[in-house]
Each structure stands twice: as C-alpha cells, then as structure tokens.
Amino acid sequence: MTIRRTMTAVSLALAALSLAACGGGSPSAIGSAGSNATKTADDVTKTLGEKIASVKLIKTYTPEDDPNHLLGRPNGYTSKTAFSDSRVKQSDVEYLGSDAVERGGSVEVFGDEAGAKARMKFIQTVSKSLPSVGEYDYVNGAVLVRVSRLLTPDQAKEYETALNG
C-alpha cells in the first residue's frame, strides 16, 4: 500500500513538472528554456540555416548510428544532427567523415540545460589536452551547438548570435 501511494505521489509530481515546463510564451532564442520541450536538433539546425546562409543539414542521427552512443541513452541527448558550413575549406577536411564536426558542426539537444552544460564541459576538458580537436561550443537552454574550430572566431560568433536569438 505504501508503494502505491509513493508511486501515485511521484506520478503527480512528474505531471506537475511536465505542465510547468510546457507553459510560457514564445521566446525568440533557439534554445530558450520555454522552447526546448518541442525543439529537436533538426528544428534548431533548420533555424540556424535560416539565420546563417552557409549552413546545410548533413545528417540526423538515430540511436543506431550515433557515433557517441549518447542518443536516447542515460545522461545523453534526445536528438542530434550534423551540419556543414560552406566557409570551411574542403582541403582542411578532405580526410574526415562527411558528418565530422570540423566540416561545420553539430546540434545536440538534451532533456535540460544541466545536460547540455555537462556535455559542453566534458568536450572542453578533452580539447584542452588535445587542441587539434578543439571547437566552439554554445549552450542555450537544453541546446548545445558545437561549431568547427576551422571557422574564424567572427564566423563562429554568428552561431552564438543565432542560437541566442
């Protein structure tokens, strides 16, 4: 009987949290907290492409082909895409996979902002010891946008501006 009451209380609390997360206006930033419930990596990549003409969606990942094995898994992202940026010189990426971050970047959407920030911190920690894998990382709400280190700082800044609306 105690287990049943506990489960009911947990279910009610989760329902209340879900309703609270869905409320709010229509923020203009791509990754704003109020918009994350319905935003997928595809949505964010499409919006980036509307704001940055050189962006092109390359791949939408599934749990089966996600190279990081994080899609849909515990502490992982809920959706992920790879995009190219035509300003990256092809000669700099000719030996990399078609979906490599260096070709443009990727979008990873998490269940919450803490997940996105933890992933960004992990990537930045690794890249400090391996500068050749460095990248620009921008978080807004539950969205992490990873941008190729082969873009100039001003070009990469366009992604931060687009993400923050």
Buried (B, 14 or more C-beta within 10 A) or exposed (E): EEEEEEEEEEEEEEEEEEEEEEEEEEBEBBBBBBBBBEBBBBBBBBBBBEBBEBBEBBBBBEEEEBEEEBBBEEEBBBBBBBBBBEBBEEEEBEEEEEBBBBBBBBBBBBBEBEBBBBBBEEBEEEBEEEEEEBBBBBBBBBBBBBBBBBBEEEBBBBBBEBBBB
